[in-house]
């Protein structure tokens, strides 16, 4: 039976690049899910390169998977990453911009250097990777798909993540802009975003705080990386969706709990 990805991209095993897939978090879940659907994988990581390399080796048991290391803070490394993937595989059908940094900083302590670092990794690198990938996809008959990973909480931010929210707040706008720009060059290119909600709450968090976060969702449960991966698959394989920023947050972004988090 022909797989959906084969029909979309007219190739038996299309190629997907997933950035930030070294650690066992959302990026890995996305890559794992795509591998099971027949995509060959380019696994990007930086600080978690050893783990990413092992993950890629595991995927290689069933699909062509290769590991790449790049510090996306640097523009040249972001561009080189995409160029190397295109050179190695001869094509690039899907990009998932999952790489991000996320650490608490009290608002009073945020510096210009912090903002620069967060914007370069969380925003600028996603644009550069998409721009470089788009240049390849424009010349492919079947185009391609780009998925940007944002965050639901940019519409309802909470304390101590000012630099992070400023950087991630750009993702929906960038997604819509890229959808318009790239589709005018090749109408088979689509760009969407996924905005995860409470997923993989830190194990170190105390139970009271964890319960508050879960109760602040409509569905009263914590999300999983697989929920995010499944949303990515939907936006990749439904070929009439583009320019969308999809919350995957259990209804958190539309629900005002009595004790909001």
TORRO-399929 format. One line per 2 residues: number of its first residue (from 0); their letters; for each residue x, z, y of C-alpha. Coordinates in steps of 0.001 Angstrom, whole numbers, padded with zeros to 6 digits, always signed. Last residue first. Layout:
TORRO-399929
NUM) A) X,Z,Y | ...
end
This chain:
TORRO-399929
260) XX) -000836,+036004,+029380 | -004473,+036427,+030406
258) XX) -006196,+039752,+029712 | -009890,+038881,+029838
256) XX) -009062,+035424,+028523 | -009330,+032330,+030693
254) XX) -009570,+029311,+028423 | -008818,+025706,+029348
252) XX) -005037,+025724,+028821 | -005237,+027985,+025776
250) XX) -007561,+025705,+023812 | -005556,+026050,+020608
248) XX) -002512,+024714,+022429 | -001853,+021117,+021488
246) XX) -002334,+019654,+024971 | -002153,+015840,+025045
244) XX) -000482,+014068,+027953 | -001807,+010485,+027756
242) XX) -000227,+007380,+029301 | -000955,+005296,+026213
240) XX) -003507,+005291,+023421 | -004782,+002064,+021861
238) XX) -002130,+001755,+019153 | -003034,+004960,+017357
236) XX) +000136,+005373,+015269 | +002463,+007044,+017742
234) XX) -000105,+009247,+019454 | -001496,+010444,+016117
232) XX) +001988,+010980,+014683 | +002931,+013075,+017703
230) XX) -000180,+015212,+017262 | +000764,+015776,+013614
228) XX) +004237,+016911,+014667 | +002788,+019395,+017155
226) XX) +000490,+020952,+014553 | +003439,+020927,+012137
224) XX) +005467,+023006,+014588 | +002803,+025674,+014163
222) XX) +000147,+027159,+016420 | -000641,+030839,+016635
220) XX) -004216,+031912,+016077 | -007310,+032947,+017952
218) XX) -008832,+029437,+018233 | -009758,+029840,+021896
216) XX) -006263,+030998,+022729 | -005560,+034154,+024768
214) XX) -006062,+036243,+021627 | -002878,+034735,+020178
212) XX) -000840,+035613,+023258 | -002241,+039128,+023442
210) XX) -001555,+039646,+019726 | +002093,+038676,+020185
208) XX) +002397,+041097,+023109 | +001020,+043960,+021007
206) XX) +003154,+042992,+017991 | +006460,+043189,+019835
204) XX) +008371,+039945,+020312 | +011551,+039688,+018225
202) XX) +009922,+037178,+015882 | +009706,+034745,+018799
200) XX) +006337,+032926,+018982 | +006747,+029720,+016992
198) XX) +004021,+027741,+018773 | +001847,+029058,+021596
196) XX) +000981,+025789,+023367 | +002515,+022369,+022875
194) XX) +002088,+019614,+025482 | +002449,+016247,+023738
192) XX) +003297,+013201,+025823 | +002560,+009487,+025616
190) XX) +004326,+006167,+026189 | +003276,+002824,+024706
188) XX) +005184,-000444,+024463 | +003288,-003426,+023029
186) XX) +002390,-004699,+026510 | +006033,-005570,+027167
184) XX) +007342,-005559,+030736 | +004136,-004322,+032374
182) XX) +003837,-001906,+029448 | +007211,-000388,+030358
180) XX) +006418,+000489,+033969 | +002869,+001717,+033373
178) XX) +003634,+003953,+030388 | +006855,+005105,+032067
176) XX) +004922,+006306,+035120 | +002288,+008059,+033008
174) XX) +004948,+009850,+030973 | +006984,+010783,+034049
172) XX) +003896,+012364,+035592 | +003148,+014320,+032396
170) XX) +006813,+015415,+032051 | +007503,+016591,+035598
168) XX) +006054,+020061,+035019 | +008692,+020560,+032333
166) XX) +011461,+020916,+034913 | +009584,+023240,+037252
164) XX) +008303,+025209,+034274 | +011810,+025816,+032916
162) XX) +013271,+026868,+036255 | +010415,+029303,+036902
160) XX) +010405,+030871,+033431 | +010282,+034592,+034288
158) XX) +006511,+034897,+034825 | +003653,+032801,+033449
156) XX) +002619,+029275,+034283 | -000940,+027973,+033955
154) XX) -000709,+024182,+034426 | +002962,+024108,+033370
152) XX) +001895,+026317,+030482 | +000884,+023405,+028235
150) XX) +004494,+022318,+027758 | +006158,+018894,+027599
148) XX) +007406,+016854,+024652 | +007770,+013177,+025519
146) XX) +006715,+010517,+023007 | +007984,+006942,+023316
144) XX) +006520,+004095,+021279 | +007830,+000601,+020581
142) XX) +007586,-003083,+021424 | +006308,-005191,+018529
140) XX) +008148,-008316,+019653 | +011260,-006304,+020492
138) XX) +013000,-007193,+023753 | +011140,-004618,+025833
136) XX) +011901,-002066,+023118 | +015647,-002173,+023778
134) XX) +015358,-001640,+027541 | +012718,+000990,+026811
132) XX) +015226,+002950,+024744 | +017561,+003155,+027733
130) XX) +014772,+004179,+030097 | +013332,+006636,+027584
128) XX) +016734,+008254,+026988 | +017395,+008353,+030741
126) XX) +013940,+009792,+031489 | +014219,+012487,+028836
124) XX) +017737,+013280,+030092 | +016435,+013706,+033631
122) XX) +013630,+016072,+032696 | +014564,+018850,+030284
120) XX) +018360,+018596,+030262 | +019089,+017506,+033837
118) XX) +016165,+019422,+035315 | +017111,+022645,+033573
116) XX) +020775,+022425,+034535 | +020070,+021538,+038175
114) XX) +017512,+024309,+038476 | +019970,+026838,+037096
112) XX) +022706,+025578,+039437 | +020330,+025940,+042375
110) XX) +019926,+029569,+041385 | +017122,+031530,+039728
108) XX) +017687,+035285,+040081 | +014579,+036119,+042130
106) XX) +012415,+034175,+039641 | +013628,+036272,+036720
104) XX) +015257,+034011,+034153 | +013824,+033581,+030648
102) XX) +015360,+030884,+028441 | +014128,+027454,+027423
100) XX) +016418,+024441,+027054 | +014993,+021165,+025830
98) XX) +015423,+018319,+023335 | +012111,+016923,+022038
96) XX) +012126,+013423,+023507 | +010577,+011536,+020594
94) XX) +011662,+007898,+020465 | +010033,+005308,+018219
92) XX) +010816,+001693,+017352 | +014558,+001328,+017820
90) XX) +016368,-001694,+016347 | +019667,-002815,+014821
88) XX) +020086,+000486,+012980 | +023663,+001390,+013917
86) XX) +023793,-000502,+017221 | +020400,+000754,+018372
84) XX) +021379,+004326,+017470 | +024687,+003924,+019285
82) XX) +023008,+002591,+022427 | +020516,+005446,+022456
80) XX) +023234,+008083,+022171 | +025491,+006288,+024648
78) XX) +022784,+006508,+027298 | +022364,+010256,+026833
76) XX) +026135,+010746,+026684 | +026615,+008835,+029941
74) XX) +023919,+010873,+031674 | +025516,+014232,+030893
72) XX) +023194,+017211,+030365 | +022154,+015362,+027217
70) XX) +025170,+016726,+025363 | +025313,+014369,+022396
68) XX) +025716,+014641,+018625 | +024187,+012146,+016221
66) XX) +023070,+012457,+012599 | +021873,+009595,+010448
64) XX) +018868,+009254,+008156 | +018004,+006415,+005758
62) XX) +015148,+007793,+003676 | +014527,+009853,+000534
60) XX) +017664,+011937,-000139 | +018856,+011062,+003348
58) XX) +016414,+013640,+004719 | +018611,+016392,+003283
56) XX) +021694,+014866,+004894 | +019871,+014748,+008225
54) XX) +019031,+018448,+007940 | +022648,+019267,+007128
52) XX) +023792,+017326,+010196 | +021212,+019020,+012365
50) XX) +022384,+022443,+011200 | +025966,+021517,+012047
48) XX) +024879,+019991,+015363 | +022939,+022993,+016622
46) XX) +024664,+023046,+020028 | +024058,+019311,+020364
44) XX) +021430,+017637,+018217 | +020045,+014173,+017589
42) XX) +018623,+012977,+014283 | +018233,+009209,+013986
40) XX) +015623,+008708,+011298 | +014276,+005861,+009200
38) XX) +010502,+005969,+009306 | +008440,+005793,+006128
36) XX) +005645,+008282,+006736 | +007516,+011098,+005023
34) XX) +010434,+010557,+007414 | +008048,+010842,+010361
32) XX) +006893,+014275,+009202 | +010440,+015561,+008745
30) XX) +011465,+014259,+012176 | +008502,+015935,+013871
28) XX) +009096,+019212,+012037 | +012775,+019057,+012968
26) XX) +011977,+018619,+016645 | +009486,+021504,+016598
24) XX) +011910,+024124,+015271 | +014506,+024397,+012541
22) XX) +017458,+023695,+014874 | +019109,+020276,+015016
20) XX) +016154,+018113,+016033 | +016662,+018173,+019800
18) XX) +016205,+014426,+020153 | +014190,+012460,+017622
16) XX) +015097,+008783,+017255 | +012721,+006793,+015058
14) XX) +013502,+003554,+013227 | +010957,+001373,+011424
12) XX) +011084,+001090,+007621 | +009234,-001883,+006099
10) XX) +009082,-003708,+009457 | +006169,-005264,+011335
8) XX) +006192,-002447,+013901 | +002639,-001234,+013735
6) XX) +001854,-002579,+010268 | +004942,-000996,+008743
4) XX) +004234,+002273,+010542 | +000724,+002359,+009090
2) XX) +002098,+002087,+005558 | +001336,-000950,+003418
0) X) +000000,+000000,+000000
end
